[in-house]
Amino acid sequence: MFIGCFVIINLLAASCKEKKTEAAAIPESVITAFKAKYPDVKDVEWEQEQKGDKTIFEGAFKINGKKTEADFDDEGKFIEEK
C-alpha cells in the first residue's frame, strides 16, 4: 500500500514540474497580458509548468513589499493570483 501511494505521488509531482524561464522565452501574449494587469511591476521572475496538456506561465513579483504570483496560460489568459 505504501509503495503504491509513493509511486502515485511521484507521478503526480512529475506531471506538474516548474522550471525557471527567461523572460525572452515567455510568449508575447503572456507578457502583454501581464503588463496590462500589473503596469507598475518591473521585476518579474518567470516559471513555466505543465498542468496536464496546458502550459502555465507564473510570474513572481512584489506589490507593496508583498510577494505575489500570477498565472497565465500560453494565450495570455489570466488564471489566478496567489
C-alpha positions, 0 to 999 in steps of 0.5 A, spaced: 500 500 500 505 504 501 509 503 495 503 504 491 501 511 494 509 513 493 509 511 486 502 515 485 505 521 488 511 521 484 507 521 478 503 526 480 509 531 482 512 529 475 506 531 471 506 538 474 514 540 474 516 548 474 522 550 471 525 557 471 524 561 464 527 567 461 523 572 460 525 572 452 522 565 452 515 567 455 510 568 449 508 575 447 501 574 449 503 572 456 507 578 457 502 583 454 497 580 458 501 581 464 503 588 463 496 590 462 494 587 469 500 589 473 503 596 469 507 598 475 511 591 476 518 591 473 521 585 476 518 579 474 521 572 475 518 567 470 516 559 471 513 555 466 509 548 468 505 543 465 498 542 468 496 536 464 496 538 456 496 546 458 502 550 459 502 555 465 506 561 465 507 564 473 510 570 474 513 572 481 513 579 483 512 584 489 506 589 490 507 593 496 513 589 499 508 583 498 510 577 494 505 575 489 504 570 483 500 570 477 498 565 472 497 565 465 496 560 460 500 560 453 494 565 450 495 570 455 489 568 459 489 570 466 488 564 471 489 566 478 493 570 483 496 567 489 
